[in-house]
Structure formats: C-alpha cells, structure tokens
Amino acid sequence: MLRNVAVIALPEVAVFELGVLCELFGYDRTPEGLPGYDFAVCSVDGGPVPTHAGFDITVKDDLSRVEAADLVAVAPYYHTGYAVEPAVIGALRRAHERGAWVMSVCTGAFALGEAGLLDGRRCTTHWRHTGDLSRRYPDAKVDPDVLYVQDGKILTSAGTAASVDAGLHLVRQEHGTAVATMLARRMVVPPHRDGGQAQFIETPLQPVQCETLQPVLTHVIATLDHAHSVETMAELAHMAPRTFARKFRNETGATPHDWLTNQRLLLARRLLEDSDLGVDTIAERAGFGSAATLRHHFTQRLSTTPQAYRGTFRSHPV
C-alpha cells in the first residue's frame, strides 16, 4: 500500500507541478476518510533549490529520504541539458529495483531517462519536449499524444495539469476508484479526463515548406472543402499519381492522404474554437463531408469528439 512519498526537486524546478504533487500527497486528509502519506520534498544535498520562477525553496531532506519511499516522483526541471547528478540516477534505479513506484511529471521524464528507466518502455512528457526525449533516449517508446503512461511501475505524465491526471491514476491504482474520486472532488478537478494531449498541440494551418510541391499544397489548403485525392493533386503537379505520392512523401515526410487529413482536422479545430458553426457545416467546410466522418477522425487522432473539443477550447461562449 502506498504510504511513503518522496518528491525529488532538481534545479530550476517547476513550481506548479511541484505544488500538484504536494496537493496530491502532501496534505493530511485522513480526517476526511482519505489515505495519509509520509511525505517529503527532497533535494540532492538537502539544501535550497532554485525554481524556474526565480525564487528558491527550502527543503528538509536529502536523497537518503528516497530510500524508504513507496513512491519516488521527479518534478519538472529545466536545468541546462536536463543532466542530473549520479546520486539522483542511483536513487531512482534503486527505487525501481526494490519495486517502488517511480513517477515523473513533464520534463521530470528526462531524469528517468538518464537513469535508464525509460529504455524499452512507453512514456511521455509535455508535447513540446517529446521530440527531445525521443532523440536523447532512442530506446524509449515516447508517446506524444497521451496525458500519462503507466508501464509497469513507471508512471510518466505530460505537462502541467496532466500531473493531476497521473496522480489520480496512481491513487486509483493503489486505493481504488472511490478514493480517487473523493480526492478529485476535494481538489475540484474531474476524476478522469477523456482524450490525450494531442488535442492541446498547437500546429499552424499552413503547408510544409517544400521544394517543388509548394503551389499544390497552397492550393489544397485554400480549397479544403473541395474533393482532393492523390490523383487530383498529382494532376495539379503534372505528375503521375505514383510519382507524385513518392515525391510528396520525400518532401513532406507524410503520405498525401495523411497530410490532407491532418490539414482538414486543423481547419476543423480552428472553426470549432473560433466560430458558432454547427458540426455538420464545419465537417463540410473542412472537407470531411459529414459530421460522422469528422467525429471518426477526431476520435482516431485526438481521442476526443468535436463537441468535447469545442467545450474545452472555444474562444467565446455560444
């Protein structure tokens, strides 16, 4: 049973996410019928830790506190190069070897990567850093679309508010759904959020800059409500369809169909955010033809529905 929690705060620690870990595990809620934890925030040497917000925090414990913890969590940090000291690597490895939970929030995943704990495992971090995580730890199976990932007793989460989702998931695993729901109500957050972080990724609605196909991409972007296919795009490029498809992938890194679907989804997202148009009309303007097709692609690629997306991201009330 989860009883002892140690959070490692590294230089330039992120304050919000550190606060979330304190909120989840650092308050005594036993009078309300919730579990209590022996909780501590630790630094490498027990000394002050500079935060990413420009002030220092004072802690009472060094890494020796980690040795008895049932959960060792690494808060996000922004130290140059995401390097960590050997003592941190050793503490994380020992925690994993003795069967403790090891959790990272946002860029805390880089510390787990440095310890080799992500090798061969599914993991995630904030979508802005997933590319760096993949390049730095090529043996890690980085998923940029999810809010959090549990692989064995390694738990990694995306950025900021996803730390709440990951923490509640862990509480649900250890104490059951009823306890996790009670804690969520106490924190005034949903006990579970649908979808992943793919819906939060900001991608501009513009064609990829490429050598020879730019006029075709520009035309397609301007006419997404029209019927487009490999054949029609190849005709615009004055190429045979197979030649066009091969050149398209070489210049953009995607197939024509995948690129076209992504561009249509981006337009649909903008219209859901910034207009009062109905889903049927948005589906037509984005080139999906029907609301059912739009919903299919939203669910498949963003793990949410158009209506739920609009409720979360629209710029102004209806």
N, C-alpha and C positions, 0 to 999 in steps of 0.2 A: 504494500500500500504506500502511496506517495505521502511522505511526511516531512522530508527534509529537502529544502530547495536552496540552491546556491546560484546566484547570478554573477557572471564574470563581466566586469566593466573594464573595457580596454580604452586606451587614449582616444579622445575625441568621440566618446560615447554619445549616442543619440538620446536625447532626454525623453522624448515622448514614449518611445518604445521601452526604455528602461522603466518609465512610470507605469506602463501597461503591465510589465512583469511584476512590479511591486503591487499593483492593484489586484492582479490575479492571485498572487501567492503570499503577499506580504502583510495583509490585514487580518486581524483576528476576527473572524466571523462565526466562531463557534457558538456565541450566544444566539445566533440566528439558525442554528442547526446545520451549518456548513462546516466542512473539514478545516482544521487548523494546520499550519505548517511552521516548522522551524526554519525561518527564512533569513538569508543574509545576502548582501551585495558585497562582492569581493574585488579587490584589485590584485595585481601581481605581487606587490610587496606590502599591501595593507595601507598604502599611502593615498593621498588625494588623487583624483582622476580628472583631467581636463575634459570638458564636454564639448560637443560640436556647437553648442550655443554660446560658447565664450566664457563660461564660468566653470569653476571646479566643484566637484562633490567630494565630501569626506566619507570614507568607509572605515569600518572597524576590523575587517577581516582580510587576510591574505589568502593565497591559493590553498593553504592547508585546510581551509574550511570546505573546500570542494570534495575532499577525500571521503567524506561520510554522506554526501548528498545523494538522494534518490533521483533528483533532477538537477542537472547542470545546464544552465541556459546562458547563452552568449548574446548580449545585447548588441545592436548595430554599432559599428565604429568606423571611423573614417581616417584612421592613421595611414600615412603615406604608404602606398603599395599593399596595404592590408596585411603586412607582416605581423607576426606575433612571436613573442619570446618562447624559447624552448620549454620553459616551465609551464606555459599555457598548453602547448602541444602535449606535453606529458600528462598533465592533469586531465585533459579531455580524453586521451587514449585510455588512461586508467579507469576513468568513469565508465567508458563504453565497455571495457573488458570485464568489469565487475557487474555489468548488467543494469547500470543506471540509465535513465532517460538522458539523452543529450539533445538539446534544443537550440536552434539559432533563430534569431529574428532578423530579417532583412540582410544587411551585409555581415551580420554575425556568421553567416554561412562560410565566409572566407576563412574564418578561424577553424571551422570544422574541416574545410578543405585542406588547410595547412597540416592538420593532424592526420590526414588520410582517411577521415571517416566518411567522406562522400564517394570514395572510389567504388564504382560498380553499383551505386545507389541512386535512386530517384531523389531529387532535391530541387529546391527553388530558392529564389531571393527576389528582391524588387525587380520588376521588369527592366528597369534602366541598367541593371547590373548583371542580368543573366548571361549576356554575351561575354562579359569579362570573366564570369565564373566558369563558363564552359571552356574558354581559352586557357585559363590558368590551371584548371583541373580537368584535363581532357577525359579522364576515366569516370568522371561524374556524369550522371544522366540528368541533366538540367531540364526541368520543365518550366517554361516561361509563362504558362497560361494559368497555373493553379494558385490558389490563395495559400495553401500549405500542402506539405507532403509528409506522410509518415512512411518510413521504410525501416522495418524492424523497430528498434527503439531510438532511431534517429529521426527527429522532427525538425523540419525547416519551414520557414514561413516567408511570404512576400513582405512588402514594406508596410510600415506604419500600422493602419488598422487591422491588417491581416494578422498581426501579432495577437489580437484579441481572438480571432477565429482559431488560430493554432492553439492558444492556451485553453480555450473552452473545449477544443477537441481532446486535448490531453486530460483535462478534468473528466470529460465524458468517458474516456478510456479507463481511467483509474477509479472513478467514483460513481459512474453511471449517469444516465440521461437526466434523471430528476435533479441531481446535484448540479450538473452543468446548467440546466435551465434556471434553477434558483439563483445561481451565481450571475448568469446573464441578466436576469431581471434586476438583481441588486446593482449591476453595472449599467443598467439601462441600455442594453445592446441586444440585438437578436441572438438567440442561442445558436443559430446556424444561418449563414448567408449562402444563397444559391449562386452558382456561376463561379468564375475564376477571375484572375487579374487580366485576362486577355481583353475584357471589356473596358479596362482602365487605360490600356496602352494608347497613347496619343500618336497617331500616324497621319501625316498630312495627305490630303486628297490631291495627289499630283503624280504624274508618271515618273517612272525611274528614268534618270538621265542615261541615255544610251547612244551609241554611235550612229546607227542608220535607221532605227525604227522610231525615232522621236516623233516625226509627223503622224505616224499611225497611232501611237499611244495618245498623243494630244487630241486627235480626232475622236478616239474612242471615249476618252474622259469627258469630252464635251457632249457626247451622244449616248450616254449610258442607258437611256430609255429605249434606244433602238436595239434591234436584234443584231448581235455580234457573234461570230464564230471564228474558228481558225481559218475557214475558207474565206469569209468576207474580209477578215483582217489581212490575210495573205494577198487577196486581190488588191487591197489598198496599197500594199507594199510592192505589188507587181512581182510576186514570187509564187512558186508552187507551194501548196499547203505544208508539205513535209519539210521543204527548205525553210519556210517561214518559221515553223514550230521549232526547228533546230536552232535557228539564228536567234529567235525570241528567248529561248532558254539560255543560250550563251551570253546574251546581252543583259538580261534582267534577272537571271537566276531562278525563274519560275516558268511554269508552263503557261501558255496563253489562257487556258481555262481558269487556272488557279489565280493568276493575276487579275483577270476580269472579275471573278467572283469577289476577290478582296476589294477591288475598287468599288464595286456595287455595294458591298457591305459598308464601306467607309461613307459613301454618299447617304445610304440609309441611316447610318448613325447620326450624321450631321442633321438630316431632316427630322429625325426623332428628337434631337436635342433642341433645335432652333425653330421648329415650325409647329403649327397646330394641325397639320395634315393628318388624315387618318392613315392607318397602317396599309389599307388597300391602295390608296393613292401613292404612298411612299414606295410600296412594292413596285408599282408601275413606273414611277419616275426613276427608280434605281435599276430598272431593267429585269427585275425578278418575275414580273408578270402577274403574280398572285401573292396574297398575304401568306398562304400556306407555304409557298416556296421560300419566301423571306424568313418565316419562322423556322423552317428547316435549317437554313444556313446559319441563322443566329444561334440556334441550339447547337449545331455541329461545331461552329468555330468560336463562339463566345460563351457557350454554356449558360445562356440565358435567353429570354424571349424579348421580342421588340417592346412589348408593353412594360415588362420589368425594367428594361434598359431605359426607356423614356422616364419611368417613375424615378429612377436614380439620377439621371443626368440632364434632364431637360433644363433649359436656361431660364425659363419663366413659367409660371403656373398657367394652366389652361384657362 
